[in-house]
């Protein structure tokens, strides 16, 4: 760590992911927290430490004033605000920092995990902002992100020939306190008579995860005939109570969905989620190994067959919160490299793997 620059950083948002990235920034000797953005009146005016569960005050007070944060002249902003339900606002917020010459790393706007495949409405204004400020933008997480890029790349490096690639998130969301977004988007608690949940309206799954399929296909030099999506709901037979919500009989308690890259009528690249509320939901569907609550898994059928499972744990946090911590880490760990990078949109392929582990031990 000797002679390494200390990066001045602003944390933007302090929700399920942001409180973990905030805590990480405060704790790292190679980063200096200079500002915090908060949207809620219950958070504005509070010390950053209080917002992420630390006892020692930092002296950095949360604000909703973006101009004031820009005036602090940070080198990087960690953007973890929910953007998928307010994309225009999220693009405008990120662009203000980028135009001011401030780099941005984040976990929001998951389309940007594969920026080369993002639609023009999203990609072009952010490219223009990067060019205007000579700044860089990088977005990643654990899923979308790690499971569909870093883990896939590692698994594929172990085969001499690949026949198919399957990426899975198999998670019990019962303990995840995020009904406002995840719960409503996936439709937990809805019935078959209700409108199709937001996340499963035609084309939405492909918009969120299709870039991952296209990216893997591109790296494999594989031409796909089509990209298709599938969705399967599971409705409860008995009442299920959990942190996410309470599900009554006949209401949605589990979902299985995927985006498939198809060649000659056969799926060759699949990104699939199996998400349930407690083990009582969809007992006939696949569970994580070893009685765990969640797993991110990559299976490459080839020579040889490779199966790579990533299982998170923490002495205090449950597995969904540990997933939020890892999501935050995917952004925070890239700060130094992104600050050194040429201006523009950054994808995981641009970053040398060892650059993501700098500063992790002190």
PyMOL commands that set and color helices and strands:
alter all, ss='L'
color gray80, all
select helices_A, chain A and resi 18-27+48-51+66-71+87-99+110-117+120-133+146-148+150-156+179-186+198-200+204-219+289-291+319-332+335-340+348-350+353-357
alter helices_A, ss='H'
color red, helices_A
select strands_A, chain A and resi 7-12+31-37+62-63+76-79+103-106+136-139+161-172+226-235+240-241+246-247+252-263+266-276+294-303+306-310+344-346
alter strands_A, ss='S'
color yellow, strands_A
deselect
rebuild
show_as cartoon
